[in-house]
Amino acid sequence: MQYYFDNDSTNPFYNHAVEYFFAMHKIPVFILWHNKDAILLGKNQNLYREVNLNYANENGITLVRRLSGGGCIYTDEKNMQYTFVESDDYANDFKHFAQMMIAQMEKMGLNPEFSGRNDILIDGKKISGNAQYIKNSMVVHHGTILFDIDSEKMSKSLTPQKIKFEGKAVKSAASRITTINDMIDMEYDEFFNKIKKGIIEDNKLLPYTLNDEDKEEVMEYKKMFEDHDFIYSKGETSANYQKKHDFGIVEYSYNIKENLLEDFKIEGDFFSKKDISEFCNMFEGKSFTIDEFHNILKKIDINEYIVGMNEKVFLGDIFD
């Protein structure tokens, strides 16, 4: 590793584009950064099974799909992110990179340890997860350090699968983690700068500055991460459930494939003024997003298809 890059952006799309830029140019670099409220999905994860889309949308939480595998995480501005871009000789060597972060925390009197395939623990609880991908013969290794976290947003925005906790004593993501600020008398900025300074000094890193051409290239990569189809591309799921309302029982069944709604049916003991199949057909083949549903609903009167129904209740039925 030769360089470090100062990154003060909190835009998660930009932050992922920056590390991609360094991999594309085979520049070995260390980057310390953080995001505004965001959910970072692993490359191969099914978004619909991992994320409460309605809650994320209502609370301004950005959805980002990483190029690395691994699990889904919630991040915010006090959840520190780090990236090492190195030769792919270090591919799958998670401990090599984690150990550099561990060494800095040990200097502050903490006692972290590398555990499992990609975690750093303190007192048996997770404070860091790591993931990697290979690009252009370079490994992009990125991870997180939980200095602080909005645990309510994290718990409500993520819907991890039950199998993730099989064989474990804990039953939620929140109960498996801890935060640095619970263990050390230090503000976030001081902790951030100590980690950064320590990595730079221990590895004798030089600063790297993006020129105007570099910045333009990064912005092009940012578009790739912002692309709606890329974010929603992974995932296929089916649903069949009932919702009981004052105006009757409404049963929904549908499939979602690559973010497109298929085989959408609504049945139940509610009353209708117009044919409900006509209503369902309006959504067939459309993107499974609140914005897409809202655009359709604002052109019609949903009460004519399900008497007593309104847009807020309908969207709640679908996306909650």
C-alpha positions in Angstrom: 0.0 0.0 0.0 1.4 3.4 -1.1 -1.2 6.1 -0.7 -4.0 7.4 1.4 -6.9 9.5 0.1 -8.8 12.1 2.2 -12.5 11.6 1.5 -14.9 13.9 3.3 -18.0 12.9 1.2 -21.0 11.3 3.0 -22.6 10.3 -0.3 -22.5 6.5 -0.4 -22.7 6.3 -4.2 -19.7 8.6 -4.5 -17.8 6.8 -1.8 -18.2 3.5 -3.6 -17.2 5.1 -6.9 -14.0 6.4 -5.4 -12.7 3.1 -4.3 -13.7 1.6 -7.6 -11.7 4.3 -9.3 -8.5 3.4 -7.4 -9.0 -0.3 -8.3 -9.5 0.5 -12.0 -6.2 2.4 -12.0 -4.4 -0.2 -9.8 -3.5 2.4 -7.2 -2.9 0.9 -3.7 -4.6 3.2 -1.3 -6.2 3.5 2.2 -9.4 5.5 2.5 -11.3 6.3 5.7 -14.9 7.6 5.1 -18.5 7.6 6.3 -22.0 7.7 4.8 -25.2 9.5 5.5 -28.0 7.1 6.4 -27.7 4.2 4.0 -28.3 0.5 3.6 -25.4 -1.3 1.9 -26.6 -4.5 0.3 -24.2 -7.3 -0.6 -23.8 -7.9 -4.3 -25.8 -11.1 -4.3 -28.5 -10.3 -1.8 -32.3 -10.2 -2.3 -33.3 -6.6 -1.5 -36.9 -7.6 -0.8 -35.9 -10.1 1.9 -33.3 -7.9 3.6 -34.8 -4.4 3.7 -38.0 -2.8 5.0 -38.4 -0.7 1.8 -41.3 1.4 3.2 -39.4 2.4 6.3 -36.3 3.1 4.4 -38.2 5.4 2.0 -40.1 7.2 4.7 -36.9 7.9 6.7 -34.6 9.0 3.8 -32.3 6.0 4.0 -30.4 5.5 0.7 -30.2 2.0 -0.8 -26.8 1.0 -2.2 -25.7 -2.2 -3.7 -22.0 -3.0 -3.2 -19.8 -4.9 -5.6 -18.7 -7.1 -2.7 -20.5 -10.1 -1.3 -21.4 -10.5 2.3 -24.4 -9.2 4.3 -26.6 -6.2 4.4 -25.7 -3.4 6.8 -27.1 -0.1 8.0 -24.7 2.8 8.1 -24.8 6.5 9.2 -22.4 9.3 9.8 -21.0 7.9 13.0 -20.5 4.5 11.5 -16.9 4.6 10.2 -16.1 3.0 6.9 -12.6 2.1 5.6 -11.2 0.8 2.4 -7.9 -0.8 1.4 -7.1 -1.3 -2.3 -4.3 -3.7 -2.7 -2.9 -6.3 -5.1 -5.2 -9.3 -5.4 -2.4 -11.3 -3.7 -4.4 -10.4 -0.6 -7.7 -11.6 -1.9 -9.7 -13.5 0.7 -7.1 -12.6 3.4 -9.6 -10.7 5.6 -7.4 -11.0 8.6 -4.5 -9.1 7.0 -6.6 -6.0 6.6 -8.6 -6.4 9.8 -5.4 -6.6 11.8 -4.3 -3.1 10.7 -7.5 -1.7 12.2 -7.2 -3.9 15.3 -3.7 -2.5 15.9 -4.9 1.0 15.9 -7.7 0.2 18.4 -5.3 -1.6 20.7 -3.3 1.6 20.9 -6.4 3.2 22.4 -6.7 0.5 25.1 -9.4 -1.5 23.3 -9.1 -5.3 23.0 -10.6 -6.3 19.6 -10.1 -9.7 18.0 -10.6 -11.1 14.5 -13.4 -13.7 14.5 -15.1 -16.0 12.0 -14.7 -15.2 8.3 -14.9 -11.4 8.3 -15.7 -9.9 11.7 -13.9 -7.9 14.4 -15.3 -8.5 17.9 -14.9 -6.8 21.3 -16.1 -8.9 24.3 -17.8 -11.3 22.0 -19.9 -8.6 20.2 -19.4 -7.3 16.7 -17.9 -3.9 16.0 -16.7 -4.4 12.5 -17.7 -6.4 9.4 -15.6 -6.7 6.3 -16.1 -7.6 2.6 -14.1 -7.8 -0.6 -14.3 -7.8 -4.4 -11.7 -8.2 -7.1 -11.3 -5.6 -9.9 -8.5 -5.2 -12.4 -6.2 -7.6 -10.5 -6.8 -5.5 -7.3 -8.6 -6.4 -4.2 -11.0 -3.8 -2.8 -11.4 -4.6 0.9 -13.9 -2.5 2.8 -15.3 -2.6 6.2 -17.0 -0.7 9.0 -16.3 0.2 12.6 -19.3 0.9 14.7 -18.4 4.0 16.7 -22.0 4.8 17.2 -25.3 3.9 15.5 -28.9 4.8 15.4 -30.0 1.3 16.6 -33.7 2.1 16.1 -33.2 2.9 12.4 -30.9 -0.1 12.0 -33.5 -2.5 13.5 -36.5 -1.1 11.7 -34.8 -0.8 8.2 -33.3 -4.3 8.1 -35.2 -7.5 8.0 -32.5 -10.3 8.2 -33.5 -13.8 7.5 -34.1 -16.1 10.5 -31.6 -18.6 9.2 -28.9 -16.0 10.0 -29.4 -16.6 13.7 -29.9 -20.3 13.7 -27.8 -21.9 16.4 -27.1 -18.6 18.1 -28.3 -17.4 21.4 -29.2 -14.0 20.0 -32.2 -13.3 17.8 -31.6 -9.9 16.2 -28.8 -7.9 14.5 -29.0 -5.2 17.1 -28.3 -7.7 20.0 -25.2 -9.0 18.2 -23.3 -5.7 18.0 -21.7 -3.1 20.3 -20.3 0.4 19.7 -17.0 2.0 20.5 -18.4 5.0 22.2 -19.8 2.6 24.9 -16.2 1.6 25.7 -14.0 4.7 25.3 -14.1 8.3 26.5 -13.6 9.9 23.1 -15.5 11.9 20.5 -16.1 10.5 17.0 -13.8 12.9 15.2 -10.9 12.2 17.6 -11.3 8.4 17.2 -11.6 8.8 13.4 -8.4 10.9 13.2 -6.5 8.5 15.5 -7.3 5.6 13.2 -6.4 7.6 10.1 -3.1 8.9 11.5 -2.1 5.6 12.8 -2.6 3.7 9.5 -0.8 6.5 7.6 2.2 6.5 9.9 2.5 2.8 10.4 2.4 2.2 6.6 4.3 5.4 5.6 1.5 6.4 3.2 1.6 9.4 0.8 -1.4 11.6 0.0 -3.2 11.1 -3.3 -5.1 14.0 -4.9 -7.7 13.6 -7.7 -7.2 15.9 -10.7 -10.1 17.2 -12.7 -10.0 14.3 -15.1 -10.0 11.8 -12.2 -13.0 13.6 -10.6 -14.9 13.3 -13.9 -14.2 9.6 -14.1 -15.3 9.1 -10.5 -18.6 10.8 -11.3 -19.2 8.4 -14.2 -18.6 5.4 -11.8 -21.0 7.1 -9.4 -23.8 6.8 -12.0 -23.2 3.1 -12.1 -23.9 2.7 -8.4 -26.9 5.0 -8.6 -28.5 3.0 -11.4 -31.9 1.9 -10.3 -31.7 -1.4 -12.2 -28.4 -2.2 -10.6 -29.6 -1.6 -7.1 -32.8 -3.6 -7.5 -31.4 -6.2 -10.0 -31.0 -9.1 -7.5 -34.0 -10.7 -6.0 -37.0 -12.8 -6.8 -39.7 -13.3 -4.3 -43.3 -14.3 -4.0 -46.0 -13.1 -1.6 -49.4 -14.3 -0.6 -51.0 -12.7 2.4 -54.2 -11.1 3.8 -54.9 -7.8 5.4 -58.0 -7.2 7.5 -59.6 -3.7 7.3 -62.9 -2.2 8.4 -64.1 -2.4 4.8 -63.2 -6.1 4.4 -60.4 -8.6 4.0 -58.0 -8.0 1.2 -55.7 -10.8 -0.1 -52.6 -10.0 -2.1 -50.6 -12.4 -4.2 -47.7 -11.5 -6.6 -44.2 -12.3 -7.7 -41.3 -9.9 -8.0 -38.5 -10.7 -10.4 -35.7 -8.2 -11.0 -37.8 -5.5 -9.4 -40.7 -6.0 -11.8 -44.2 -7.0 -10.5 -45.6 -10.2 -12.0 -48.9 -12.1 -11.5 -50.5 -9.4 -9.3 -53.8 -10.5 -7.9 -56.1 -9.0 -5.3 -59.0 -10.9 -3.9 -61.2 -10.7 -0.8 -64.6 -9.9 0.6 -64.4 -6.2 -0.1 -66.8 -4.3 -2.4 -65.9 -2.9 -5.8 -67.4 -0.4 -8.2 -65.0 -1.4 -11.0 -63.3 -4.7 -11.9 -60.4 -5.4 -9.6 -58.5 -7.2 -12.3 -58.4 -4.0 -14.3 -56.7 -2.3 -11.3 -54.2 -5.2 -10.9 -53.3 -5.0 -14.6 -52.1 -1.4 -14.2 -49.2 -2.6 -12.0 -48.2 -5.7 -14.0 -44.6 -5.3 -15.3 -44.0 -2.1 -13.4 -41.1 -1.5 -10.9 -41.8 -2.6 -7.4 -41.2 0.7 -5.8 -43.3 3.2 -3.8 -42.7 5.9 -6.4 -43.9 3.7 -9.2 -47.0 2.7 -7.3 -47.7 6.3 -6.3 -47.5 7.4 -10.0 -50.1 4.9 -10.9 -52.4 5.6 -8.0 -52.4 9.4 -8.5 -54.1 8.9 -11.9 -57.0 6.8 -10.5 -59.5 6.6 -7.6 -58.5 3.5 -5.7 -61.8 3.6 -3.8 -63.6 2.6 -7.0 -61.8 -0.7 -7.1 -61.7 -1.4 -3.3 -64.4 0.6 -1.6 -63.0 2.2 1.6 -59.4 1.8 0.5 -57.1 4.8 0.2 -53.5 5.2 -1.1 -51.8 5.3 2.3 -53.5 2.1 3.5 -52.8 0.3 0.1 -49.1 1.2 0.1 -48.9 0.1 3.7 -50.4 -3.2 2.8 -47.9 -3.7 0.0 -44.6 -2.3 1.3 -44.8 -2.7 5.1 
